Amino acid sequence: MKSLPTRRKFVTITAAAAGVGLLPFGASRGKERPPLIEWRGVSLGSVAAIRLYHPDREAGQRLIERVVAEARRLETIFTLYETDSVLCDLNRRGVLIAPPAELVDLLQQCDRAWHLTGGVFDPTVQPLWTCYYKHFAEAGETSPLPAEQLDATLHLVGWSKVRLSRDQIVFEKPGMGLTLNGIAQGYITDRVVDLLREAGLESCLVDMGEIRAVGMHPDGKPWNAALQGPSDAAKKPTTIDVVNKAVATSAADGFQFDKSGQCNHIFNPVTGRCADPSRALSVISDTAAFADTLSTAFALMENQQIIEVLKRAGGTRAFVSTTAGTVEL
């Protein structure tokens, strides 16, 4: 078979296919607005961008440099792409003494999402990625994953097997591993937004793998986001207004191990099977980290299950996109 993309390339492809895009700005209403200052780069393997309006261009540029440096620092904690990251060290050793406060905070948010979704959001699915990757790399895209191979991996999955405190993080079983791909991009987006707000920014758009809008666009209109179904680039996307909200989308067709797409990168922590590749789930919430976790979990849930979680979540909206269009649940 052809060689599989690296994990870094996979996340980039996923972000490109996830279905959230920023629409062109509306026409100015005639009032003078501050200069637009933009940064574009990569964060945790995904294309990233910051767009802000600042009356002092040099000061705005220094502010962007500051928040990008903070994002880079957080990457060294959360990334799976650098073998010397804190996360990779935890996965190798199965224990981490005196973990960084940011990692503990992020994992506490994982715990909240795990409880809220009835265990569907689970960052311990990293062994499933390894299992699928190794099988399809060796056996080819048309070879089904043996059930016994999957069963042997599932005993390494389960958030309840992780002991978490401010002093240490411990895996109960050797071979366990965490992936933070379902929350870290949102977490970093939120941190960047916090820093920009502390600096007095009232209008900006941050996309560090997930999107979060601060205030209104300087033209006086809401920021706009486009939601598009999987493998549906030719169709006109559904547009939504975003003001002081975050948007995250998860789509199973972002990366597929097999030709049918039934084996992909979004794993059910109970069955080990994968999300339906014909759907994409978008979530709008107050923070990008929360939206990130729910969009991942919702990709594995039936619509009625999603509706029940939304009732408990409060202040959160969800959209399901297919080739037939996008509907709000």
C-alpha positions as CSV (number, residue, x, y, z in Angstrom):
1,M,0.0,0.0,0.0
2,K,1.0,3.6,-0.3
3,S,2.8,5.0,2.8
4,L,0.5,6.5,5.3
5,P,0.7,10.2,6.2
6,T,2.6,11.1,9.3
7,R,0.6,12.1,12.4
8,R,1.6,15.7,11.7
9,K,0.3,15.5,8.2
10,F,-2.8,13.7,9.3
11,V,-3.7,16.6,11.7
12,T,-3.1,19.1,8.9
13,I,-5.3,17.2,6.5
14,T,-8.0,16.8,9.2
15,A,-8.0,20.6,9.8
16,A,-8.3,21.3,6.2
17,A,-11.1,18.9,5.8
18,A,-12.9,19.7,9.0
19,G,-15.3,22.1,7.3
20,V,-14.8,25.4,9.2
21,G,-13.8,28.3,7.1
22,L,-13.8,32.1,7.6
23,L,-15.8,34.1,5.1
24,P,-14.6,37.4,3.5
25,F,-15.4,40.4,5.6
26,G,-18.3,42.6,4.8
27,A,-17.9,46.1,3.3
28,S,-16.8,48.9,5.7
29,R,-19.6,51.1,7.0
30,G,-17.5,54.2,6.4
31,K,-15.9,54.6,9.8
32,E,-12.1,54.3,10.1
33,R,-11.0,51.1,11.7
34,P,-7.6,50.2,13.2
35,P,-5.0,48.5,11.0
36,L,-5.4,44.8,10.4
37,I,-2.5,42.7,11.7
38,E,-2.3,39.1,10.7
39,W,-0.1,36.1,11.6
40,R,-0.2,32.7,9.8
41,G,1.7,29.6,10.7
42,V,1.3,26.1,12.1
43,S,0.2,25.0,15.6
44,L,0.1,21.3,16.6
45,G,0.3,20.3,12.9
46,S,-2.6,22.4,11.8
47,V,-2.7,25.6,9.8
48,A,-3.1,28.5,12.2
49,A,-3.9,32.2,12.0
50,I,-4.5,35.2,14.2
51,R,-6.3,38.3,12.9
52,L,-6.6,41.4,15.0
53,Y,-7.1,45.1,14.7
54,H,-4.8,47.4,16.7
55,P,-4.4,51.2,16.6
56,D,-0.6,50.8,16.8
57,R,0.8,48.4,14.2
58,E,4.1,47.9,15.9
59,A,2.5,47.3,19.3
60,G,0.1,44.9,17.7
61,Q,2.9,43.0,16.0
62,R,4.7,42.7,19.4
63,L,1.5,41.4,20.9
64,I,1.2,38.7,18.2
65,E,4.8,37.7,18.8
66,R,4.1,37.3,22.5
67,V,1.0,35.1,22.1
68,V,2.7,33.0,19.4
69,A,5.6,32.4,21.7
70,E,3.1,31.2,24.4
71,A,1.4,28.9,21.9
72,R,4.8,27.4,21.1
73,R,5.5,26.9,24.8
74,L,2.3,25.0,25.2
75,E,3.0,22.9,22.2
76,T,6.2,21.6,23.9
77,I,3.9,20.2,26.6
78,F,1.0,18.8,24.5
79,T,2.4,17.7,21.2
80,L,2.8,14.1,20.0
81,Y,5.1,15.3,17.1
82,E,8.2,16.0,19.1
83,T,9.6,13.1,21.1
84,D,11.0,15.3,23.8
85,S,7.5,16.8,24.7
86,V,6.0,16.4,28.1
87,L,3.2,14.3,26.7
88,C,5.6,12.0,24.9
89,D,7.6,11.6,28.0
90,L,4.4,10.6,30.0
91,N,3.4,8.1,27.3
92,R,6.8,6.5,27.3
93,R,7.1,6.2,31.1
94,G,3.5,5.9,32.2
95,V,4.1,8.3,35.0
96,L,4.9,12.0,35.3
97,I,6.0,13.6,38.5
98,A,5.3,17.3,39.1
99,P,3.4,17.8,35.8
100,P,3.1,21.3,34.3
101,A,0.1,23.1,35.6
102,E,-1.2,23.6,32.1
103,L,-1.2,19.8,31.5
104,V,-3.2,19.2,34.7
105,D,-5.6,21.9,33.8
106,L,-6.2,20.5,30.3
107,L,-6.6,16.9,31.7
108,Q,-9.2,18.2,34.2
109,Q,-11.1,19.6,31.3
110,C,-10.8,16.2,29.6
111,D,-12.3,14.7,32.8
112,R,-15.2,17.1,32.6
113,A,-15.9,16.2,29.0
114,W,-15.5,12.4,29.8
115,H,-18.2,12.7,32.4
116,L,-20.5,14.9,30.3
117,T,-20.4,12.6,27.3
118,G,-20.7,9.4,29.3
119,G,-17.2,8.4,28.5
120,V,-17.4,8.9,24.7
121,F,-14.7,11.6,24.8
122,D,-11.6,9.8,26.0
123,P,-8.0,10.9,25.5
124,T,-6.6,7.4,26.2
125,V,-7.4,6.2,22.7
126,Q,-3.8,6.7,21.5
127,P,-3.2,2.9,21.6
128,L,-6.0,2.5,19.1
129,W,-4.3,4.9,16.7
130,T,-1.1,2.8,17.0
131,C,-3.0,-0.4,16.5
132,Y,-4.8,0.8,13.3
133,Y,-1.8,2.5,11.9
134,K,0.5,-0.5,12.3
135,H,-2.1,-2.9,10.9
136,F,-2.9,-1.0,7.7
137,A,0.7,0.0,7.2
138,E,1.7,-3.7,7.2
139,A,-1.4,-5.4,5.7
140,G,-2.7,-2.8,3.2
141,E,-5.8,-0.6,2.9
142,T,-8.1,-3.5,2.0
143,S,-7.2,-5.8,4.8
144,P,-9.8,-5.7,7.7
145,L,-8.5,-5.2,11.2
146,P,-8.8,-8.5,13.1
147,A,-11.2,-8.4,16.0
148,E,-8.7,-10.1,18.3
149,Q,-6.1,-7.5,17.6
150,L,-8.6,-4.8,18.5
151,D,-9.7,-6.6,21.6
152,A,-6.1,-6.9,22.8
153,T,-5.7,-3.1,22.5
154,L,-8.9,-2.1,24.2
155,H,-7.7,-3.1,27.6
156,L,-5.2,-0.2,27.4
157,V,-8.0,2.3,26.8
158,G,-10.1,4.0,29.5
159,W,-9.9,7.4,31.2
160,S,-10.7,5.7,34.6
161,K,-7.3,4.0,34.4
162,V,-5.5,7.4,34.7
163,R,-4.7,8.8,38.1
164,L,-4.5,12.5,38.0
165,S,-3.4,15.0,40.6
166,R,-1.4,18.3,40.8
167,D,1.6,16.2,41.9
168,Q,1.6,13.4,39.4
169,I,-0.1,11.6,36.5
170,V,0.0,7.8,36.5
171,F,-1.2,5.2,34.0
172,E,-2.6,2.0,35.7
173,K,-1.4,-0.3,32.9
174,P,1.9,-0.4,30.9
175,G,1.3,0.5,27.2
176,M,-1.3,3.1,27.8
177,G,-1.0,6.5,26.1
178,L,-2.8,9.8,25.8
179,T,-3.6,11.9,22.7
180,L,-4.6,15.5,23.2
181,N,-5.6,16.0,19.6
182,G,-9.2,16.4,20.6
183,I,-8.6,19.3,23.0
184,A,-5.1,20.8,22.8
185,Q,-5.7,23.0,19.8
186,G,-8.8,24.4,21.4
187,Y,-6.9,24.9,24.7
188,I,-4.1,26.8,23.0
189,T,-6.7,28.9,21.1
190,D,-8.3,29.8,24.4
191,R,-5.0,30.8,25.9
192,V,-4.2,33.1,23.0
193,V,-7.6,34.7,23.3
194,D,-7.0,35.2,27.1
195,L,-3.7,37.0,26.4
196,L,-5.2,39.2,23.7
197,R,-8.1,40.2,25.9
198,E,-5.8,41.0,28.8
199,A,-4.0,43.4,26.4
200,G,-7.3,45.2,25.8
201,L,-8.2,43.7,22.4
202,E,-11.9,43.9,21.7
203,S,-12.0,42.6,18.2
204,C,-10.0,39.7,16.9
205,L,-10.2,36.2,15.4
206,V,-7.9,33.4,16.6
207,D,-7.5,30.0,14.8
208,M,-4.9,27.8,16.4
209,G,-6.6,24.7,14.9
210,E,-10.0,25.7,16.3
211,I,-11.6,29.1,15.8
212,R,-12.6,31.6,18.5
213,A,-14.0,35.1,17.8
214,V,-13.7,38.0,20.2
215,G,-16.3,40.7,19.9
216,M,-17.8,41.9,16.7
217,H,-15.9,42.6,13.5
218,P,-14.8,46.2,13.4
219,D,-17.3,46.8,10.6
220,G,-20.0,46.3,13.2
221,K,-21.1,42.9,11.9
222,P,-20.6,39.5,13.5
223,W,-17.7,37.3,12.4
224,N,-18.9,34.6,10.0
225,A,-18.0,30.9,9.8
226,A,-18.8,28.4,7.1
227,L,-19.8,24.9,8.0
228,Q,-19.5,22.3,5.2
229,G,-20.2,18.6,5.1
230,P,-17.5,16.0,4.6
231,S,-16.3,15.5,1.0
232,D,-18.8,18.3,0.0
233,A,-16.5,21.1,-1.2
234,A,-18.7,21.7,-4.2
235,K,-21.8,22.6,-2.2
236,K,-22.5,26.0,-0.7
237,P,-21.7,25.9,3.0
238,T,-24.0,26.8,5.8
239,T,-22.9,30.1,7.4
240,I,-23.3,31.1,11.0
241,D,-22.6,34.3,13.0
242,V,-19.9,34.0,15.7
243,V,-19.6,36.7,18.4
244,N,-17.6,35.9,21.5
245,K,-17.9,32.2,20.7
246,A,-15.7,29.3,19.6
247,V,-16.3,26.9,16.7
248,A,-14.8,23.4,16.4
249,T,-15.6,20.7,13.8
250,S,-14.7,17.0,13.7
251,A,-15.0,15.0,10.6
252,A,-14.1,11.3,10.3
253,D,-13.1,11.7,6.7
254,G,-10.1,13.9,7.7
255,F,-8.0,10.7,7.6
256,Q,-8.9,7.2,6.6
257,F,-6.9,4.0,7.0
258,D,-9.0,2.0,4.5
259,K,-10.7,2.8,1.2
260,S,-14.2,2.7,2.6
261,G,-13.4,5.2,5.3
262,Q,-15.0,3.1,8.0
263,C,-11.5,3.0,9.7
264,N,-10.5,6.5,10.4
265,H,-8.9,8.7,13.1
266,I,-11.9,9.2,15.5
267,F,-12.1,6.2,17.8
268,N,-14.9,4.9,20.0
269,P,-13.1,4.2,23.4
270,V,-15.6,1.4,24.2
271,T,-15.8,-0.6,20.9
272,G,-12.6,0.5,19.3
273,R,-14.5,1.2,16.1
274,C,-14.5,4.5,14.2
275,A,-16.8,7.4,13.5
276,D,-19.2,7.5,10.5
277,P,-17.2,9.1,7.6
278,S,-20.4,10.5,6.1
279,R,-20.9,13.1,8.9
280,A,-19.2,16.1,10.2
281,L,-20.1,17.6,13.6
282,S,-19.6,21.3,14.5
283,V,-20.0,22.8,17.9
284,I,-20.3,26.4,19.0
285,S,-19.5,27.2,22.6
286,D,-17.9,29.7,24.9
287,T,-14.5,28.2,24.8
288,A,-12.6,26.5,22.0
289,A,-11.4,23.6,24.3
290,F,-14.9,22.7,25.3
291,A,-16.1,22.9,21.6
292,D,-13.2,20.8,20.6
293,T,-14.0,18.0,23.0
294,L,-17.7,17.9,22.2
295,S,-17.2,17.9,18.4
296,T,-14.9,14.9,18.8
297,A,-17.4,13.0,21.0
298,F,-20.4,14.0,18.9
299,A,-18.8,12.5,15.8
300,L,-19.3,9.1,17.6
301,M,-22.8,9.7,18.9
302,E,-26.3,9.5,17.5
303,N,-28.3,12.7,17.1
304,Q,-30.5,12.0,20.1
305,Q,-27.5,11.3,22.3
306,I,-26.0,14.6,21.2
307,I,-29.2,16.5,22.0
308,E,-29.2,15.0,25.6
309,V,-25.6,16.2,26.1
310,L,-26.5,19.6,24.8
311,K,-29.2,19.9,27.4
312,R,-26.6,19.3,30.1
313,A,-23.9,21.4,28.5
314,G,-25.8,24.8,28.5
315,G,-25.0,27.6,26.1
316,T,-23.8,25.2,23.4
317,R,-25.0,24.5,19.9
318,A,-24.3,21.6,17.6
319,F,-24.7,21.2,13.8
320,V,-24.5,17.9,11.8
321,S,-23.3,18.1,8.2
322,T,-23.7,15.5,5.5
323,T,-23.8,15.6,1.8
324,A,-27.5,16.4,2.1
325,G,-26.7,19.7,4.0
326,T,-26.3,21.0,7.5
327,V,-28.9,21.0,10.3
328,E,-28.8,22.2,13.8
329,L,-29.7,19.7,16.5
